[in-house]
Amino acid sequence: MAMALPGSARRRVGRGRSNESASTAWAITAWIVGLIAFFPVLYMFLTGFKSEAEAVELPPKLVFNPTFENYADVFGIDFWPFFRNSIVASLSSTALVMLLAVPCAYALALRRPKKWKDVLFFFISTRFMPPAGAIVPLYILFSANGDPKLFGFGLDLLNTMQGLVILYTAMNLPIAVWMLRSFLEEVPRDVLDAARVDGAGLFREMTQIVLPMITPGLVATMFISIIFAWNEFFFAFNLASVGTSTVPIFMVRFVTGEGLFWAKLAASCTMGVLPIVLLGWVAQRQLVRGLSMGAVK
């Protein structure tokens, strides 16, 4: 004969079933949202294997004869120089961003100066201006002679890779500082106190103790910086020449006066997205850990 469970045991069983149902519901929701987010990428990938006539058909065909003609056309019109420029601009600017953001975020998180909140606001306020509002001053400043009435000098960085690297560094530095500061605030103060008691200096404390503890956060910050630099279009379109243009500028070639070549555009977009997807796949474990740091106290 089965014995009746006590009231507390029944409540625990009920809570367990409720938590299991909630977890299942959240998992289903996550899958649905993930599929919705992934659908445009899948559509772009499939369109790259269609002919131009099939690419514009409505409703779109899910079953078709794939062709590699679009990818052959993409590689046949000098895709690699644009790809190389994107790699150089993204990696170089990210290296500079991390070199500058790490000590800055370290100071704001663990050795806070006076009015550190004002400094943080100043960093993020540089992102408030729309890019269109900064393009004219930047164009004049980057030109060879500048404008005597405004600056009195020019940097001669127009249509150069150095100009893009400096610009991307300035764009991504505020976000990197804010991200790294949130990661650094999770470092236990007891560990730092123990290191200082043992005689660790500032450089050793930062490089040998603090940074290894926030490695996932460093990877996440680097990944975000690379993505922003890789996808940037507006400034590269207005301040770079053909020889220094990046992958997003290459895609504009398929938007012509004759029409929009959807299949070739999709193929070029797939080639442009593929390196970031592969990088994210390789570093996914560190990215998940880094992006979740600071979410739970």
C-alpha positions as CSV (number, residue, x, y, z in Angstrom):
1,M,0.0,0.0,0.0
2,A,1.5,3.4,-1.1
3,M,2.1,5.8,1.7
4,A,1.1,9.5,1.3
5,L,4.0,11.9,1.1
6,P,4.3,14.6,3.7
7,G,3.3,18.1,2.8
8,S,6.9,19.4,2.5
9,A,7.9,16.5,0.2
10,R,4.9,17.1,-2.0
11,R,5.8,20.8,-2.3
12,R,9.4,19.9,-3.2
13,V,8.2,17.5,-5.9
14,G,5.8,20.2,-7.2
15,R,8.6,22.8,-7.3
16,G,10.9,20.3,-9.2
17,R,8.3,19.7,-11.8
18,S,7.6,23.4,-12.1
19,N,11.3,24.2,-12.6
20,E,11.6,21.4,-15.2
21,S,8.6,22.7,-17.1
22,A,10.0,26.2,-17.0
23,S,13.4,25.0,-18.3
24,T,11.8,23.2,-21.1
25,A,9.7,26.2,-22.1
26,W,12.8,28.5,-22.0
27,A,14.7,25.9,-24.1
28,I,11.9,25.8,-26.7
29,T,11.8,29.6,-26.8
30,A,15.5,29.9,-27.2
31,W,15.4,27.5,-30.2
32,I,12.6,29.4,-31.8
33,V,14.4,32.7,-31.4
34,G,17.6,31.2,-32.7
35,L,15.9,29.8,-35.8
36,I,14.3,33.2,-36.5
37,A,17.7,34.9,-36.2
38,F,19.4,32.3,-38.3
39,F,16.8,32.3,-41.1
40,P,18.2,35.5,-42.9
41,V,21.7,34.0,-42.8
42,L,20.4,30.7,-44.3
43,Y,18.4,32.6,-47.0
44,M,21.5,34.6,-47.9
45,F,23.6,31.4,-48.1
46,L,21.1,29.6,-50.3
47,T,20.6,32.6,-52.6
48,G,24.4,32.7,-53.3
49,F,23.9,29.3,-55.1
50,K,21.0,30.4,-57.2
51,S,21.0,32.1,-60.6
52,E,20.0,35.7,-60.8
53,A,16.6,34.8,-62.2
54,E,15.9,32.3,-59.4
55,A,17.2,34.8,-56.7
56,V,14.4,37.2,-57.5
57,E,11.5,34.7,-57.8
58,L,8.6,35.1,-55.4
59,P,7.9,33.0,-53.5
60,P,11.5,31.9,-53.3
61,K,12.3,28.3,-54.3
62,L,13.8,26.0,-51.6
63,V,14.6,23.3,-54.2
64,F,16.8,24.5,-57.1
65,N,19.9,23.5,-59.1
66,P,22.8,25.0,-57.3
67,T,25.5,26.9,-59.2
68,F,29.0,28.2,-58.2
69,E,28.9,30.8,-60.9
70,N,28.3,33.6,-58.4
71,Y,31.2,32.7,-56.2
72,A,33.4,32.4,-59.3
73,D,32.3,35.9,-60.3
74,V,33.1,37.2,-56.8
75,F,36.6,35.9,-56.8
76,G,37.1,37.0,-60.4
77,I,36.7,40.7,-59.6
78,D,39.5,41.1,-57.0
79,F,37.8,40.0,-53.9
80,W,41.0,39.2,-52.0
81,P,42.5,42.7,-51.8
82,F,39.3,43.9,-50.0
83,F,39.4,40.8,-47.8
84,R,43.0,41.5,-46.9
85,N,42.2,45.1,-46.1
86,S,39.4,44.0,-43.8
87,I,41.8,41.7,-42.0
88,V,44.5,44.3,-41.6
89,A,42.1,47.0,-40.4
90,S,40.2,44.8,-38.0
91,L,43.1,43.0,-36.4
92,S,45.3,46.2,-36.2
93,S,42.6,48.3,-34.7
94,T,41.6,45.6,-32.2
95,A,45.2,45.2,-31.1
96,L,45.4,49.0,-30.4
97,V,42.0,48.9,-28.7
98,M,43.1,46.2,-26.3
99,L,46.4,47.8,-25.7
100,L,44.7,51.1,-24.6
101,A,41.5,49.7,-23.1
102,V,43.1,47.2,-20.7
103,P,45.1,49.7,-18.5
104,C,42.3,52.3,-18.8
105,A,39.6,49.8,-17.6
106,Y,42.0,48.5,-14.9
107,A,42.4,52.0,-13.5
108,L,38.6,52.7,-13.6
109,A,37.7,49.4,-12.0
110,L,40.4,48.7,-9.5
111,R,42.3,51.9,-8.9
112,R,39.5,54.5,-9.4
113,P,40.7,58.1,-9.8
114,K,38.7,61.1,-8.8
115,K,35.5,61.7,-10.8
116,W,35.8,58.3,-12.4
117,K,32.1,58.3,-13.2
118,D,32.6,61.5,-15.3
119,V,35.5,59.8,-17.1
120,L,33.2,56.8,-17.9
121,F,30.5,59.0,-19.2
122,F,33.0,60.9,-21.4
123,F,34.1,57.7,-23.0
124,I,30.6,56.5,-23.9
125,S,29.5,60.0,-24.9
126,T,31.8,59.9,-27.8
127,R,29.4,57.3,-29.3
128,F,26.4,59.6,-29.1
129,M,27.2,61.5,-32.3
130,P,25.8,60.0,-35.5
131,P,28.6,59.1,-38.0
132,A,27.1,61.6,-40.5
133,G,27.8,64.4,-38.1
134,A,31.5,63.6,-37.9
135,I,32.3,62.8,-41.5
136,V,33.0,66.4,-42.7
137,P,35.4,67.2,-39.8
138,L,37.1,63.9,-40.2
139,Y,37.4,64.3,-44.0
140,I,39.1,67.8,-43.5
141,L,41.3,66.5,-40.7
142,F,42.4,63.4,-42.7
143,S,43.2,65.4,-45.9
144,A,46.7,66.4,-46.7
145,N,46.4,70.2,-46.0
146,G,43.4,70.3,-43.7
147,D,41.6,73.6,-43.3
148,P,43.6,76.6,-42.0
149,K,40.4,78.1,-40.6
150,L,39.5,75.0,-38.6
151,F,42.6,73.0,-37.8
152,G,45.5,74.7,-39.5
153,F,47.0,71.3,-40.4
154,G,46.2,68.0,-42.1
155,L,47.1,64.5,-41.1
156,D,47.3,63.2,-44.7
157,L,45.5,60.0,-43.7
158,L,42.8,60.2,-46.4
159,N,42.6,57.0,-48.5
160,T,45.1,55.2,-46.3
161,M,44.9,52.0,-44.2
162,Q,46.5,53.9,-41.3
163,G,43.5,56.3,-41.3
164,L,41.0,53.5,-41.1
165,V,43.0,51.8,-38.3
166,I,43.1,55.0,-36.2
167,L,39.4,55.7,-36.8
168,Y,38.3,52.1,-35.9
169,T,40.4,52.3,-32.8
170,A,38.8,55.5,-31.7
171,M,35.3,54.1,-32.5
172,N,35.7,50.8,-30.5
173,L,37.8,52.0,-27.6
174,P,34.9,53.4,-25.5
175,I,32.9,50.1,-25.8
176,A,36.0,48.1,-25.0
177,V,36.7,50.1,-21.8
178,W,33.1,49.7,-20.6
179,M,33.1,46.0,-21.3
180,L,36.5,45.3,-19.7
181,R,35.6,47.4,-16.6
182,S,32.6,45.3,-16.0
183,F,34.8,42.1,-16.2
184,L,37.5,43.6,-13.9
185,E,35.0,44.5,-11.3
186,E,34.4,40.7,-10.8
187,V,38.0,40.2,-9.7
188,P,38.0,39.4,-5.9
189,R,39.6,42.2,-3.9
190,D,41.1,39.6,-1.5
191,V,43.3,38.2,-4.3
192,L,44.6,41.7,-5.1
193,D,45.3,42.4,-1.5
194,A,47.2,39.1,-1.1
195,A,49.3,39.9,-4.2
196,R,50.2,43.3,-2.9
197,V,51.2,41.9,0.4
198,D,53.5,39.5,-1.4
199,G,55.1,42.5,-3.1
200,A,53.5,42.4,-6.5
201,G,53.9,45.6,-8.4
202,L,51.3,47.3,-10.6
203,F,52.5,45.7,-13.8
204,R,52.8,42.2,-12.3
205,E,49.4,42.5,-10.6
206,M,47.8,43.4,-13.9
207,T,49.5,41.0,-16.2
208,Q,50.1,37.9,-14.1
209,I,47.1,38.0,-11.7
210,V,44.2,40.1,-13.1
211,L,44.3,39.5,-16.8
212,P,44.5,35.6,-16.6
213,M,41.4,35.8,-14.4
214,I,39.4,37.6,-17.0
215,T,40.6,35.8,-20.1
216,P,37.0,35.0,-21.3
217,G,36.2,38.7,-20.9
218,L,39.2,39.7,-23.0
219,V,38.2,37.3,-25.7
220,A,34.7,38.6,-25.8
221,T,35.9,42.2,-26.0
222,M,38.3,41.4,-28.8
223,F,35.6,39.6,-30.7
224,I,33.1,42.5,-30.4
225,S,35.8,44.9,-31.5
226,I,36.7,42.8,-34.5
227,I,33.0,42.5,-35.5
228,F,32.5,46.3,-35.3
229,A,35.6,47.0,-37.4
230,W,34.9,44.2,-39.9
231,N,31.3,45.4,-40.5
232,E,31.9,49.2,-40.6
233,F,30.7,50.7,-43.9
234,F,30.1,54.4,-43.6
235,F,33.5,55.7,-42.9
236,A,35.3,53.2,-45.1
237,F,33.0,54.2,-48.0
238,N,33.7,57.9,-47.5
239,L,37.4,58.0,-46.4
240,A,39.0,55.1,-48.2
241,S,40.0,54.6,-51.8
242,V,39.7,51.5,-53.9
243,G,43.1,50.3,-52.8
244,T,42.2,50.5,-49.1
245,S,38.5,49.6,-49.2
246,T,37.2,46.7,-47.1
247,V,34.7,43.9,-47.7
248,P,31.5,45.9,-47.1
249,I,32.6,48.3,-49.8
250,F,33.2,45.4,-52.2
251,M,29.6,44.4,-51.8
252,V,28.5,47.8,-53.2
253,R,29.8,46.7,-56.6
254,F,26.7,44.5,-57.1
255,V,24.3,47.5,-56.7
256,T,24.6,49.2,-60.1
257,G,22.5,51.4,-62.4
258,E,21.6,48.2,-64.3
259,G,20.0,46.8,-61.2
260,L,20.6,44.8,-58.0
261,F,22.4,41.5,-58.6
262,W,20.9,39.6,-55.7
263,A,22.7,36.3,-56.2
264,K,26.2,37.8,-56.5
265,L,25.5,40.1,-53.6
266,A,24.4,37.1,-51.5
267,A,27.6,35.2,-52.5
268,S,29.8,38.2,-51.5
269,C,27.9,38.6,-48.2
270,T,28.5,34.9,-47.5
271,M,32.2,35.3,-48.1
272,G,32.3,38.4,-45.9
273,V,30.4,36.8,-43.0
274,L,32.2,33.4,-43.1
275,P,35.5,34.5,-41.3
276,I,33.5,36.0,-38.4
277,V,31.4,32.9,-38.1
278,L,34.4,30.6,-38.1
279,L,36.2,32.9,-35.5
280,G,33.1,32.8,-33.3
281,W,32.8,29.0,-33.6
282,V,36.4,28.5,-32.6
283,A,36.2,30.8,-29.6
284,Q,32.6,30.0,-28.7
285,R,33.4,28.6,-25.2
286,Q,35.4,31.6,-24.2
287,L,32.8,33.9,-25.7
288,V,30.0,32.4,-23.7
289,R,31.9,32.6,-20.5
290,G,33.1,36.1,-21.3
291,L,29.7,37.5,-22.2
292,S,28.1,35.9,-19.1
293,M,30.7,37.4,-16.7
294,G,29.1,39.9,-14.4
295,A,25.6,38.7,-15.2
296,V,25.2,36.8,-11.9
297,K,26.5,38.1,-8.6
